[in-house]
Amino acid sequence: MNRNDTLAALRERPDIAVLVIGGGINGISVFRELALQGVDVVLADKGDYCGGASAALSRMVHGGLRYLENGEFKLVRESLAERDRLLKNAPHYVAPLPTTVPIFDIFSGIANGAVRFLGLTRRPSRRGALVIKAGLTLYDLFTAARRLMPRHRFRGRGKTLQTWPATNPSIRSSATYYDAWVSHPERLGLEMLIDAMAGSVSALALNYASVGSTEAGLVLTDTLTGETLPLRPQLVVNATGGWIDLTNKAIGAAAPRMIGGTKGSHLIVDNRELHAALGGHMVYYENEDGRICILFPYLGKVLIGSTDIRVDDPGKVRCEDDERAYILQSLAFVFPSIAIAENEIVFRFSGVRPLPASSDSFTGRIPRDHFCEFVEPVSHLPATLCMIGGKWTTFRSFGAMAADMALERLGLTRKTSTEDLAIGGGRNFPADPENWCTALATKYELSIERARVLFERYGTSAENFAAHFTTREMLPQSEYFAGELHFMIEREQVECLADLFLRRTTIAITGGLNLALIDAALALLAAHKGWDTARTDAERTAFLTLLEYQHGVSFSDISKANDKRSALCA
């Protein structure tokens, strides 16, 4: 359903069962859960789908090894179960990731970890071999009944340096275990949204649509046109993450402060020496201050992160220069011989972890678990169910929890589970991908190399793209068909260049942007939207400004003026 059809449907039926505010991964998850139960549900996001924290994750799908020292055993167990479900339900985007922990001490962290577990200290400390061994043993125990990946193993100093010769020579040993990573998190969220609407005619979703309240009730505003529409839901689900408190205020929900988010920033680096030094592993390491950092191969580049800084305004976060310096300093600790040049940082990004409100002075001690709370109705407004906390890995179980609470509130019962439900291009996933790609290439007269690329990008949904290519012309200085972007513009609710390059594709995050490519994509988008020259030029300026200010990507013809930082689409 296109945007005009969605708006027309909302004009005709403002009385709905549930309104989900927030189109991040958790909002999409609860939307999908409710849609599959046949609930009349509408999702609205003031920006694009998965455009906030859900676009700024570390790209890890993991149990949370370090949460064990906080005593969050239930969360780790749940996260590992959800990780394994994603490996089965979204194999096109989620894959195993060997993870190596460099160890510089043997006994460090034992005493401090014990008193920290008991809540007697908040001070972080280095973790030695024995502490890491205990954590990895628990990790293995939690997955023993459904083991999908190898158990952990330790290496001595000699074997570690032989395998990773660029590692800091003061290392004592290393440990390797398996977690997972996600290649296209924004597309996975979009696929869930599309699956939900395909499975229910009463499920509607709209991006660039804000929700507020008036004396008459809730109002949805199409921020692209300014049109306002009344909505009368029986229940609201506030799934806006770091914006929960601001959303509650906007819709008139009388709620206490619920969120105390922290900022996590990351760098994408194009350095062949570093990429080779990793040997296909993620390195999960401690900086000298005890902060956990990561680096791993990501789509031909290296992802490095992250920071953990309290923030008050989730709408104004970006990776600042001091964070960039901190991340590079942490890298220098684990791989001291590898230097990163400024021009090798091809992308930077930052997002807000939606953590529960806390007065804890150490952000690493704030619980990472998730829960829901009802805000009872006031006057003419409906009750609001707030989704608090959560991490990307547990989006399905968190969405199921919120949906079950909503169903109970509405007097409805669950009809189906999503535990074993494949997502998008993970459906009918072939046991032999090479044979599948060969068949795709033959059917649509593609080269086998192009078929493999499409399969890597979209899983079995690659056939949808191949079947609807309007042109097989390659975009300038790009590995994308013009037809791929045209398909997205027509069918995936693309409203601006940021949607296309930052979320529907991985072009920007992997450093693949160039002005010729941007202009070619803009021509496709402008033609589809019917934009005139002024509107097209404004979109170009807005996108280039957003790239430079938010992601450190600049081109020669972009203005440096700070007053242009408010992009049309963020």
N, C-alpha and C positions, 0 to 999 in steps of 0.2 A: 504493500500500500504506500503510495507516495504522500508527500506532505499535505497537498491539497485535499486528498481523500480523507486523511486522518483528521484534519481540521473540520471538514464537513461532517464527519461522524460525530465529533465532539459537540458541534453545534446542535446536532439532532438529539443527542442523548447526554445531557449534563449530569443526569442521575446515574452514578456508577457505584459499584461495591467498594473498590479500593483504588486509591490514588497513591502510587509510589513516586516519591520525589527523590530524584538522584539516579542518574544513569551510569554510575560506576559499576564495578564488578558485583558488589553486594546488592545494589538496587536491581540490576539485571537478573541476578540470581533469584531474588524473592519474586520478581515479576514473572520469571519463567515458572517457578514453582506454582504460583497462583494461577497462571494461565493454563497450565496443564491440569489443574483441578477443575477447569471450567468456570473460574471466577471472572466476573466482569471487571477487568483491571486495566488501568491506564498508567503509563510511566511518563514522567516529564523531567527533563534535565535542562538547566539554564544554559549549558554549553553543549558540547558534543559528548556522545557516549564514550565512556572510559577516557575522558579528557582531563581528569584531575589526578588524584593519587593512583588510580588504576592504570595510568600511563607512566607512572614514575616509580614502579616497583623495581627491585633489584633483579628481576627476571628469574628469581629462584622459586622453585616449588619444593618446599622443605618442611621438615618436622619442627625445626627450631632447636637445634642442639643446645644453644646457650640458655634457652628457657628452662632447662632442667635445673640449673643452679638457683633459679628463682622458685623452684618447687612447683612449676606449672606442668606437672606430669599429664594431667588430663588434656591440656592443650596440645602437648607434644604427641600424645597418642592419637588424638583426633586429627592433627595435622598430617601425621604419617599415613593414616587411613585415607585421608582425602588426597594426599599426594599419589598414593597407589591407585586410587580411582581415576585420577586425571591421566595417569600413564595408560590406563585402559580405555577411558572414554574420549580422550583427546590426543591420541598418539601422533597426530599430524603436527601438533604444536608442543607437546610436552614429552620430554625424553630423559633418560637417565643421565646423571652427571657425576662422574667420579670426582670426589672432593678430597683434597689433601690438606691436612693441618700441620704446618711446621711447628716443631716443639723445641723450645730453647732451655727448658728446665725439666726436672723430674718431679720434685716435691712441691713446687710453687702452687699456691692457690688452695691447698688442702685446708689449712686452718681458717683462712679468710673465707673460703667457700662455705665452710660449715656455719660460721657465725652469720654470713650473709644469708644463707638458707633459713636460719632461725630468725632473721630480721634484726640482728644485733648490730649490723653495719651496713652502710650503703656504698662503701668504698670498693671500686673495682680493683682487681688484682690479676696478675699473670696466672695463666693456667698451665700447670706442668703436666708431665706425661701421665701421672696417676689419676689426676682429675679428668683428663681427656679420655683415658681408658675407661673410667667409670661411666662417663656420659655415653660413649659409643657402645658399651656393653648394654646399657639400657635401650639405646636406639635399636640394637639388634633384637633384644627381647620383645620390644613393642611390635616388631614386624615378623616375628618367628612363625606365626600361624599362616602367613600369606607371602612368604619371602619371594620377592620379585627380583631382588638384586643381591650381589655378593655381601657377605659379612665384612666388617672392618678388618684391616690388617695394619700392623706397625712395621716400620723400617728403621734400621739403625742409621747412624750418621753417614757412614760410608755409602750405603745403598741409596740413601736419600740424595746425597750430592752426586752420585753417579747418574741417577735418574733425572734430577733437576740441578745441573751444575751451576746455574746462575744464582742459586739460593744463598742467602747469608751464611758464610762459612762457620759462624758461631752456633749453628743449629746442632741440637743433640740427637734428634730423631724426628720421625714424621708418622702420621697416621692417615690412612685413606679409607673413606667410607663412601657410600653412594646416596645422593639425593637426586633432585631433578631440576631441570630448567625449562622455561617457556620461551619460545622464539617470537611469537606474535600474540602477546596478551590482549592487546586491543581488539584484534580480529577475533580472538576466541570469545570475548565478551559480545561482540557484534553477532557472531554466529548463534550464540545462545538467545539473543534478542530475536533474531530472524526465526529460529526454531520455535520460539514461544508463540510468535504471531502466526506462523504457519500452522501451528497446532490448535489455535483458538481464534475464531472470527471476532470474539469480543475483547481480545487483547490488543491494545493500541499503544504505540510509543512515539514520542515526539522529542527531538532535540531542539535546542535553542528556544526553550519555552520555560519561563519562570512562573512560580506560583506565589501568590500573595493573598491577603485577606482584606475584605471590606466589611462594612456593616451588614451587607447582605449575605456574606459567606466567602468562600474561596473563589479566586479568579486566576485563570491561566492566561498568561500574556505571550503571544507569539513575538519574540524579540526581534525577528527579522522584518516583520511588517507593523508591529505595534498593536495588532488586533487583540482584544480581550474577550475571553469566554468564561462564563460562570461554570463552576463545577460543584456538584453536590455529592461527594463520596460519603459512604457510610463510615469509612475508616481511611486514615492517611498513614502511610509508612514513610517515615523520614529516614532515608538511606543516603544522606548527603555527606557522611564521613566527617571530615574536618570542619564542615560547614553546618553541622547539626544544630548547634546553638543559634547560629544566624538564621537558619531555616525556621526553627521553632518561633523565633521572634517575628519573622516575616509572615507566618501563617497564623499568628496569634495564639500559639500553644503556650500555656502557662507552665513552663518547665524550669527547673534549676539548671545551673551549668552542668553539662554532661561531658564535654570533650576538652582535652588538654593536649593537643597534637604536638608532634615533634617533626622537624624537617629532616629528610634524608636526601642528600645530593649524590650524584654519580657522574662519572666521566666515561665517554667512549673514546678509546685511543686506537690509532692506527700505527702500531709499531711492530714490525715483523719480528724483531728480536724478542720482544716480550711475548708475543703470540706463540713463538716457537718454544720459549722457555717454559710455558705452561704444560706442554705435552698433552693437550686435550683435557687437562684437569682444571677444576676450580681450585684456587688456593684460598683457604678460609683461615685467616690469620689475625693475630692481635697486633695492633699498633703498640708503640711503647707506652701509651697511656692506658692500655687495657681495653680499648675500644675494639670490637670485632670489625674487621674489614674483609672484603672479598675482591677477587679478580678472577675472571674466567673468559674463555673464548666465546664471543658472541657474534655470529654471522660474519665471520672473517675479521672482526676487530676484537678488542678486549674491553670488557666492562669492568670498571673499578669503582668501588664505593665502600661505605657511605658514611655520611655524617649523621648526627642525632642531636638536633638543636631545637629547643622549645620555640614555638612561634605563636603569635597572637592572631595574625591575619592570614588565613590559608590562601587567600587570593593574591598575595604579593610575594610568594616564595620563588626563588631562583637560586641556582648554584652561584654563590658569591666567590670572589677571588680568594678570600681566606680559606674557604672550603676546598677550592681547587688545590691550594697549596698544601692543605692538610692531607688530602687524598694522595697527592704525589709524594709527600713526605712518608706516608705509610707504605707506599710502594717501595720507596728507597730503603726502608728498613728490611723488607723481606727479599728484595732483589737489588742489592746496592750497586751492582755494576751496570744496571740498565737505566739510561736517562731518557726522559720523555721531552721532546721538543714541543714548543707551544703549538706549532702548526700540525702536530700529530694528535692533538685533542680535537676530534671532528664533531663532537656533540657533547653537550652537558644538559642534565635535567635534574629536577628537584620536585619532590612531592611531600605531602603532609601525612604522616601516620595518624590515623584517627583513634588515638589512645584515650582511654577513660580519663576524666579529670583527676588530677593527682597533685599533691603538694610535695611529692618526693623530689629531693634536690638532684638525684641522679636519674636521668631519663631511662637508662638501661634497666632500672628496677620497676618501671611502670608496667603493670600487667599487660600482656599482649592478647589476652583472651577476649571473647566477645559475649555480649548479652543484649537483651532487649528490655525496654521499659515502656509502659503505657503512660501517656499523658492524657488524663481524662478530659472529656469535652467541656468547652466553656461556651455558654450562651448558644450562638448559632453555628458554632464550629464543631466538627467531628472530633472523635478521639484520635490521638496520634501514637503510633507505635514507633519508637526510636531504636534504630540498630546502632549499638555503641561498640566501638572497638573493632577487632577483627584484623586478619591478615589475608593477603591475596589467596594463599593456598587453601584456606578454609571457606572460600566464598559459597560453595555448594551447601555445606552443612549449616552455615550461618543463615543462608537464604531459606533453607528448609525449616530451621528453628523459627524464624520470623513468620514464615507462611503458616506454620502450624498454630502459632499464637493468633494470627489473623483469622484463620479458619474457625478456630474455637470461638473467637469474639463474634464472628458472623453466624455462628450456629451451623457451620458446614463441616464436612468430613473430607479427609484426604482420599483421593481415588488412585493415585499412582505415585511412585517414588522415582527420584532422579539418580539414585545411587549407582545404577548400572546403565544409565542412559547416555549413549554416545552423543557427542556434540559436533554439529556441522560437518566439516570434512573428515571427522573421525569415524563417521558412520560407514559401515561396510569396508572398513580399512583392510587392505589386502595383506595376506600373509607374505606374499612375494611382490613388493612394490615395483621391482624392475619389470616383471611381466605386465603389471597394471599399466605402467608408463608406456611400454611398448604397444599395448593395445590402444591406449589413448592417442599415441602418435599416429598409428595406422588409421584409426577412425577419423581423425580430424586433419590428417595430412600435415602433421607437425614433425619437426626433427625430434629424435629421441632425447637430445639435450634439452630442448625447449619443454618437452613433456615432463622431464624430471624436475625442471625449475618450477613449473606450474604445480606439480605434486608437492614439492617442498613448501611452496607458499600457501597452498589451499587444501592440501589433502585430497580426498575424493571429490571435494567441491571444485577441483580443477576442471572437471568435465563441464560444469556450468559455465565457466569462463570460456573454455575452448568452443563450446557450442554456440556462444553468442558473440564471438569476436566480430565487430563491424569492420575492423581493419587489422592486418598483421604487420603494419608498419611499426618499426621500433622507435621509441621516443629518443630524442637527442641525448647522446652520451649516457645511455641508460640501458639496463637489461630488461626493461618492461615494454610490452606491447602497448601501443596507444589504445588498443581494444580493451586491455585490462582496466585501465583507468576509466575509459568510457563506460564499461560495465558497472564499475563502482559508482560513478556519478549518477547513472540511471537508476540503480537498484539498491544503493546502500546509504541513502539519506545524507549524501555529501552536500554540504552547504558552503564550504569555502576551501581554500587551498590547504589550510592547516588540517582539516579533516582528512584530506587525501594523502598528504605527505607525512603527517605525524601519527596517524592512527589507522587508516585503511591499508597503508603500506609501511615498510621499514626503510624507505628511501632516505628520509632525513636522519634517522638515528644511526644509520650505517655510513653517513658521510657521503651519500650519493647524489646530493643536490647540486645543480648548476643552473645558471640563469636560462640557458636554452631550454632545459627540461621544464623549469618553472613556467616559462612563457608558453611552451607547447601544452602543458596541462591546463594552464589558465585559459587558453583558447578553447579547449574542449569544454571546460566548465562554463565559460561565458556564453558559448553557443547554446549549451543546454539550458542555462538560466535566462537567456535573452537579455544579458546585461549590455548596456551601452558602454561607450568608451570611458566615460567618467567613472562608472561603477567598476569597470574592469581595472582601470588604473588604480583606483582606491584599494581594491582587493590586493593587487600586487604590492603596493606600498605597505599595507597592513601586514601582509605575510612576511615580507622581508624584515620589517621592523620587529615583529614577533621573534623571528629566527635569531636576530642579533641580540636582542635584549634578554630573551628567555633561554636561548640554547647556545649562545656564543658562536653562531654561524653567521658570517658576514660576507657580503659581496661588494664589489667596487662601487656600485651605483646606489647603495642604500644610504639614506641620510643618517647622520649620527645624532640628530636632534632628539633629546629625551622626550619632547612633548609629543612624539609620535608613538609612544610605547603602548598606547591603548589600541591594540589590533581589533579589527572588526570581528574576528573569530579567534578565540584563544584556545 
